[in-house]
Amino acid sequence: MNLFEDIDQRERAYALAKTIDDIRLRYGKNSVLRASSHLPHPTARYRNSLMGGHKV
């Protein structure tokens, strides 16, 4: 713990991360991505389909 850290903000960030993890577990890795992953040459969607850097 830190005297200068906002505990409420920390709990909200933890709850958000847990929710995103739950969505990804239920609907797959590509269910929640950054907006930049929908541009013409994204890499996140492609890399999520690889296992250890190799095609499955």
C-alpha positions as CSV (number, residue, x, y, z in Angstrom):
1,M,0.0,0.0,0.0
2,N,1.0,3.6,-0.6
3,L,-0.2,6.7,1.2
4,F,-0.6,8.6,-2.1
5,E,-2.4,5.8,-4.0
6,D,-6.2,6.1,-4.5
7,I,-7.6,2.8,-3.3
8,D,-11.0,3.3,-5.1
9,Q,-9.2,3.9,-8.4
10,R,-7.1,0.8,-7.8
11,E,-10.2,-1.3,-7.1
12,R,-12.0,0.0,-10.3
13,A,-8.9,-0.8,-12.4
14,Y,-8.8,-4.3,-10.9
15,A,-12.6,-4.8,-11.6
16,L,-12.2,-3.6,-15.2
17,A,-9.2,-6.0,-15.8
18,K,-11.2,-8.9,-14.3
19,T,-14.2,-8.1,-16.5
20,I,-12.0,-7.9,-19.7
21,D,-10.4,-11.3,-18.7
22,D,-13.8,-12.9,-18.2
23,I,-15.0,-11.6,-21.7
24,R,-11.9,-13.0,-23.3
25,L,-12.3,-16.3,-21.6
26,R,-15.9,-16.6,-22.7
27,Y,-15.7,-15.2,-26.3
28,G,-12.1,-15.6,-27.3
29,K,-8.9,-13.6,-27.5
30,N,-10.1,-11.4,-30.4
31,S,-13.3,-10.3,-28.6
32,V,-11.7,-7.2,-26.9
33,L,-9.0,-5.4,-28.8
34,R,-7.7,-1.9,-29.1
35,A,-9.2,0.3,-31.8
36,S,-5.9,0.4,-33.6
37,S,-6.3,-3.3,-34.3
38,H,-9.0,-2.5,-36.7
39,L,-6.9,-0.4,-39.0
40,P,-5.8,-1.7,-42.5
41,H,-2.6,-3.6,-41.3
42,P,-3.3,-4.8,-37.8
43,T,-1.0,-7.4,-36.1
44,A,-2.9,-8.2,-32.9
45,R,-5.6,-10.3,-34.5
46,Y,-3.0,-12.2,-36.6
47,R,-0.7,-12.8,-33.6
48,N,-3.6,-14.1,-31.5
49,S,-4.0,-17.0,-34.1
50,L,-0.3,-18.0,-33.6
51,M,1.0,-20.4,-31.0
52,G,4.6,-19.8,-30.0
53,G,5.1,-17.6,-33.1
54,H,4.0,-20.4,-35.5
55,K,0.8,-21.1,-37.3
56,V,-1.4,-23.7,-35.6
